[in-house]
Amino acid sequence: MVGKSRIIIVTGFGPFAGHEERNASWEAVKLLPDSYQYKSVQYQVKKMEIPVTYEAVDAMVPKIWSENPALVIHVGVHGRIETINLEKCSDSSGYCRPDFANKCLPSDKITLKSATGEGKCELLETNLDVHAIAGELDAVKCCCSQEVGSYLCGYIYLKSLDVDRDRSLFIHVPDIGKPYSSAQTTDAIHQVMDRCIRQLDSKGML
C-alpha cells in the first residue's frame, strides 16, 4: 500500500431532531463487519457514531484522517428519500442552521485548506466514480446525488473532501423500513465500500 493503513472508517450520525430515538445511518453502520478482505489484504473496518454537532465533527474529522485510512465513508439519514444516495459533492457555504446542541457556526461559509481563491465559494467533489458504483448495486435502488445539503451531512463531507477527495464518500440512506431494513442498508453500504476499494486498487492507490 502506498503509505496508507489497512483501515476503512465508516461513520454514522447519532440522534437529532426528528430522529431522537435512533438514527438510521448509525443503525446500519454499526452492523457492518469488523473486517473486510480484498485480494490478500485484510482491512479493519472502524465504525464511529458522530454526534450531530459542528463541534463533534470538528473534533472527529482530524482524528479520523490521522489514522491514514484507505477509505472514509460518512453515512447520514435523509427522511425524504427512498433510495440509497451516493453524494458527489459538498459546498463550502450555507451552513446557518443550528446543530442538535442548538449551536451555530461563527460563519455560514467554511474556509477550506484546499481553497483555490480567498473568499471564493468552493464546491468540492469526490474523485470516486459514484455513477459507476450506483449502476452496480441491484439489491437496492441506488442513485447519484449532488444534494448533500448544508447541515451536518454536508459539513462532515466537506471537511473530509478538504483532506482527501480520492478516498472520501458520503452516503445518504432512508429512514428504517422506508423502504429498507437496517440489514438491507448495511448490505448496500458494504457493497459501496467494496466498489470504492476496487476503484482505488484499479488506480494503484492501495
C-alpha positions as CSV (number, residue, x, y, z in Angstrom):
1,M,0.0,0.0,0.0
2,V,1.3,3.5,-0.8
3,G,1.6,4.7,2.7
4,K,-2.0,4.0,3.6
5,S,-3.1,2.0,6.6
6,R,-5.2,-1.1,6.3
7,I,-8.1,0.7,7.9
8,I,-11.5,1.7,6.5
9,I,-13.5,4.2,8.6
10,V,-17.3,4.4,8.3
11,T,-19.3,6.9,10.3
12,G,-22.9,7.3,11.1
13,F,-24.7,10.0,13.0
14,G,-26.3,10.0,16.4
15,P,-29.8,11.3,17.3
16,F,-31.1,14.7,16.2
17,A,-34.4,16.5,15.7
18,G,-36.9,14.2,14.0
19,H,-34.7,11.1,14.7
20,E,-34.3,11.4,18.5
21,E,-34.7,7.7,19.3
22,R,-32.5,6.3,16.6
23,N,-30.7,7.4,13.5
24,A,-31.0,5.1,10.5
25,S,-27.4,5.8,9.5
26,W,-25.8,4.6,12.7
27,E,-28.2,1.7,13.0
28,A,-26.9,0.5,9.6
29,V,-23.2,1.4,10.1
30,K,-22.9,-0.4,13.4
31,L,-24.0,-3.7,11.8
32,L,-21.1,-3.7,9.3
33,P,-18.5,-6.4,9.9
34,D,-15.3,-5.6,11.7
35,S,-13.1,-6.6,8.8
36,Y,-13.1,-6.7,5.1
37,Q,-10.8,-8.6,2.8
38,Y,-9.9,-7.6,-0.7
39,K,-7.5,-9.9,-2.5
40,S,-5.0,-10.9,0.1
41,V,-5.3,-7.7,2.2
42,Q,-7.4,-7.7,5.4
43,Y,-8.8,-4.3,6.3
44,Q,-10.1,-3.3,9.7
45,V,-13.5,-1.6,9.5
46,K,-13.7,1.0,12.2
47,K,-17.3,2.3,12.8
48,M,-17.8,5.6,14.6
49,E,-21.0,7.3,15.8
50,I,-20.7,11.0,15.4
51,P,-22.9,13.4,17.4
52,V,-24.9,15.8,15.3
53,T,-22.9,18.9,16.3
54,Y,-20.4,21.0,14.5
55,E,-18.1,20.7,17.5
56,A,-18.1,16.9,17.3
57,V,-17.4,17.0,13.5
58,D,-14.5,19.5,14.0
59,A,-13.0,17.2,16.7
60,M,-13.6,13.8,14.9
61,V,-12.6,14.5,11.3
62,P,-8.9,15.3,12.1
63,K,-8.8,12.1,14.3
64,I,-10.3,10.0,11.5
65,W,-7.7,11.2,9.0
66,S,-4.8,11.0,11.4
67,E,-5.2,7.2,11.1
68,N,-4.2,7.5,7.4
69,P,-7.2,5.4,6.3
70,A,-7.5,3.7,2.9
71,L,-11.1,4.9,2.7
72,V,-13.6,7.1,4.6
73,I,-17.3,6.8,4.2
74,H,-19.7,9.0,6.0
75,V,-23.4,8.0,6.3
76,G,-26.4,10.1,7.2
77,V,-30.1,9.7,7.1
78,H,-32.4,11.6,4.8
79,G,-36.1,11.5,5.8
80,R,-37.4,12.3,2.3
81,I,-35.7,9.7,0.2
82,E,-36.5,6.0,-0.5
83,T,-33.2,5.3,-2.2
84,I,-29.5,4.9,-1.3
85,N,-28.0,8.2,-2.4
86,L,-24.3,8.5,-3.2
87,E,-23.4,12.1,-2.8
88,K,-20.9,13.5,-5.3
89,C,-20.1,16.9,-3.8
90,S,-20.4,19.4,-0.9
91,D,-20.5,23.2,-0.9
92,S,-18.5,25.4,1.4
93,S,-21.3,27.9,2.1
94,G,-24.8,27.9,3.5
95,Y,-24.2,26.4,7.0
96,C,-26.5,28.6,9.0
97,R,-28.7,26.0,10.7
98,P,-28.2,25.3,14.5
99,D,-27.0,21.8,15.3
100,F,-28.5,19.4,17.7
101,A,-26.9,21.3,20.6
102,N,-28.6,24.4,19.3
103,K,-25.2,26.0,18.3
104,C,-24.3,27.7,15.1
105,L,-21.0,28.1,13.3
106,P,-19.4,31.6,13.5
107,S,-19.9,31.9,9.7
108,D,-22.1,30.2,7.2
109,K,-19.0,29.9,4.9
110,I,-16.3,27.4,5.6
111,T,-12.7,28.3,5.0
112,L,-11.0,25.4,3.2
113,K,-7.4,24.3,3.3
114,S,-7.6,23.4,-0.3
115,A,-9.3,26.7,-1.4
116,T,-8.3,27.9,-4.8
117,G,-9.2,31.5,-4.1
118,E,-9.6,33.5,-0.9
119,G,-13.3,34.2,-0.1
120,K,-14.4,32.1,-3.0
121,C,-17.3,29.7,-2.7
122,E,-16.0,26.2,-3.3
123,L,-17.7,23.1,-4.4
124,L,-15.6,20.0,-3.6
125,E,-16.3,16.8,-5.4
126,T,-15.2,13.2,-4.7
127,N,-12.9,11.6,-7.2
128,L,-14.7,8.3,-6.7
129,D,-16.9,7.3,-9.6
130,V,-20.2,7.3,-7.9
131,H,-22.1,6.8,-11.2
132,A,-20.3,3.5,-11.8
133,I,-20.9,2.4,-8.2
134,A,-24.6,3.3,-8.3
135,G,-25.0,1.3,-11.5
136,E,-23.5,-1.9,-9.9
137,L,-25.9,-2.1,-7.0
138,D,-29.0,-4.2,-7.7
139,A,-30.5,-5.3,-4.4
140,V,-31.5,-1.7,-3.5
141,K,-32.2,1.3,-5.6
142,C,-29.1,3.4,-5.6
143,C,-28.8,6.9,-7.1
144,C,-26.2,9.6,-7.5
145,S,-26.9,12.9,-5.9
146,Q,-25.5,16.4,-5.7
147,E,-27.7,17.5,-2.8
148,V,-25.9,16.5,0.4
149,G,-27.3,19.7,2.0
150,S,-25.9,22.4,4.2
151,Y,-26.3,20.7,7.6
152,L,-24.1,18.3,9.4
153,C,-24.1,15.8,6.5
154,G,-22.7,18.4,4.1
155,Y,-20.4,19.7,6.8
156,I,-18.7,16.4,7.6
157,Y,-18.4,15.6,3.9
158,L,-16.9,18.9,3.1
159,K,-14.3,18.5,5.9
160,S,-13.3,15.1,4.6
161,L,-13.2,16.1,0.9
162,D,-10.9,19.0,2.0
163,V,-8.5,16.4,3.3
164,D,-8.7,13.8,0.6
165,R,-11.1,13.7,-2.4
166,D,-9.8,10.4,-3.6
167,R,-10.8,8.5,-0.5
168,S,-14.0,10.3,0.7
169,L,-17.6,9.5,0.1
170,F,-20.9,10.4,1.7
171,I,-24.0,8.1,1.5
172,H,-27.5,9.2,2.4
173,V,-29.8,6.5,3.5
174,P,-33.6,6.5,4.0
175,D,-35.2,6.0,7.4
176,I,-35.6,2.5,8.7
177,G,-38.2,0.5,6.9
178,K,-38.8,3.2,4.3
179,P,-38.3,1.0,2.4
180,Y,-35.2,-0.8,3.6
181,S,-34.4,-2.6,6.9
182,S,-31.2,-1.7,8.7
183,A,-29.7,-5.0,7.5
184,Q,-30.5,-4.2,3.8
185,T,-29.0,-0.7,4.2
186,T,-25.9,-2.2,5.9
187,D,-25.5,-4.6,2.9
188,A,-25.8,-1.7,0.5
189,I,-23.1,0.3,2.4
190,H,-20.9,-2.8,2.4
191,Q,-21.3,-3.1,-1.4
192,V,-20.4,0.5,-1.9
193,M,-17.4,0.2,0.3
194,D,-16.2,-2.8,-1.8
195,R,-16.6,-0.9,-5.0
196,C,-14.7,2.1,-3.6
197,I,-11.8,-0.2,-2.7
198,R,-11.8,-1.8,-6.1
199,Q,-11.7,1.6,-7.8
200,L,-8.8,2.7,-5.6
201,D,-7.0,-0.5,-6.4
202,S,-7.6,0.0,-10.2
203,K,-5.9,3.4,-9.8
204,G,-2.9,1.9,-8.0
205,M,-3.9,3.8,-4.8
206,L,-3.9,0.8,-2.3
